[in-house]
Amino acid sequence: MNMSLEDRFWSKVNKQTDTECWLWLGAKSPRGYGQFRSHGQCHNAHRTAYEIAKGRIPYGTEIDHLC
């Protein structure tokens, strides 16, 4: 069974926490940032989450991930 990119992404997120932050359960970079692979490339998880929810990130925009 092939999962959609969106389903595959959200399966790596724990939304059931005691805080407002969602925890990334997938791969992480050496610096601790969530990483998500799609189309043969590695992407930052917080940027992928934004693009799934809101669409493309406008050029020059910084996406905060404060938790």
Secondary structure, DSSP 8 states (H G I E B T S, - for coil): ----HHHHHHTTEE--SSSS--EE-S-B-TTS-BEEEETTEEEEHHHHHHHHHH-S--TT-------
